[in-house]
Amino acid sequence: MSGTRENWGSRFGFVMAAAGSAVGLGNMWGFPYKAGEHGGAFLIIYLALVMVFGLSLVVAEFVLGRASQRSPVGAFRIMAGRGWPALGVLGIATAFVILSFYIVVAGWTVAYIGLMARGALAGGQPEAMNDIFNAFVTRPIAPIVYAGGFMIASAAVVIGGVSRGIERTSKLLMPMLFVILIVLALRSVTLPGAGVGLSYFLVPDWSAVTGATWTAAISQVFFSLSLGMGAMLTYSSYMPREHNLPRNASLVVTLDTLVALLAGLAIIPAVFAVGLQVDAGPSLTFITLPAVFAQMPGGVYFGVLFFILLAIAALTSAVSLLEVVVSYFVDEHNMRRAPVTVLCALLVFALGVPSSLSMGVWSDNTIFGQSFLDLMNFISTGVMMPIGGLLIALCVGWVVGPKAIEALKSHPDQAMPLAGLWLFILRFVAPVGIAWILLQSFIG
Ligand code: PHE
């Protein structure tokens, strides 16, 4: 096949890159605010769903990628045959749409590093933080400039290529991220009054669980593990044959989950400790948290660290989204990486502009009652990703089927533990579970 295909330089490099894709705004921003909104049982439901759906689907995508050595379109053609490459195209479209609004929110995190460092957020009360946030995101130009800068940074990494760009960046940034996150979590749980928040986060409260809790948890699993759109598939297509695939998959899933857990520990107890509301929803990160830092000893430093952490996490995720799109043109159309990356980045940025403007000057133009940014978010993560995940489960479960287990068995030390259970989940449990969320999100 492709003897010259680039590979990851080491197992550590692959795991850092794949964890870099998984660990992102989803962990640092989405997970804590959802756990805050839904209360204690969210964590345990999330963990259960990660183990059942998350791990099975990561292994499924890894098998498709590594066995075919291709990005999504080629992988489905080689592994599943006629018709299935359309699923790869869906994945590329999903990556494209997600990236377009992801760079906008990522741009905010970069802007907040500056705001924090300059002391602009030192004032303290959530009302003031609300005003600052709104004043920033409704500006017509500045947020677009930040999104553009973020797009350029992501493109620069992707142009560097798999091993020299993505792997090198991830190996540097991911350990940094862990250190910062641990510092922040320690600060949070040692604040006086953190105990209430700790038990709110960790002790299950089943009375607060509704259907919406389950829907939020499963879509969080998908988004957080970069599933359903071929990011994990694409990264694993550069995985050398000698790597132990099931072990790599469990490592990536464990790291992603650990980061979500630490992010929850870094945020929820701190919010309780300063007596603010933890159920603010999406604005928890940009409005509640700066107010928390303002009231915390040394809060400016921890605040700057926090937004640096967010920007790092977002960068390695944005890189993986861009790589899904770029690798298609490189693999299937033999195009050169650098020009394709520049072109894709420009197109993604162009779609990001209306998302950014929809926070301010275009906020009156809603579509189905949603802003453009919310709509892009809903279409990609609420519809396209679950559909992608459902079809990938069906594809690996029924079409690739036992051949997928064979692909692992060719290496005696890489046999998939519980292979039968894995296929059963892909064939029945995952499709039914995902179809159910899709239904819920449409009814909702
Ligand atoms: N997993 C990333 C996060 O948690 C987002 C992402 C989704 C990245 C899909 C790549 C693919 O923020």
Boltz pocket constraint, residues with backbone or C-beta under 6 A from the ligand:
constraints:
  - pocket:
      binder: B
      contacts: [[A, 21], [A, 22], [A, 23], [A, 24], [A, 25], [A, 26], [A, 27], [A, 98], [A, 222], [A, 223], [A, 224], [A, 225], [A, 226], [A, 227], [A, 229], [A, 231], [A, 313], [A, 317], [A, 318], [A, 320], [A, 321]]
      max_distance: 6.0
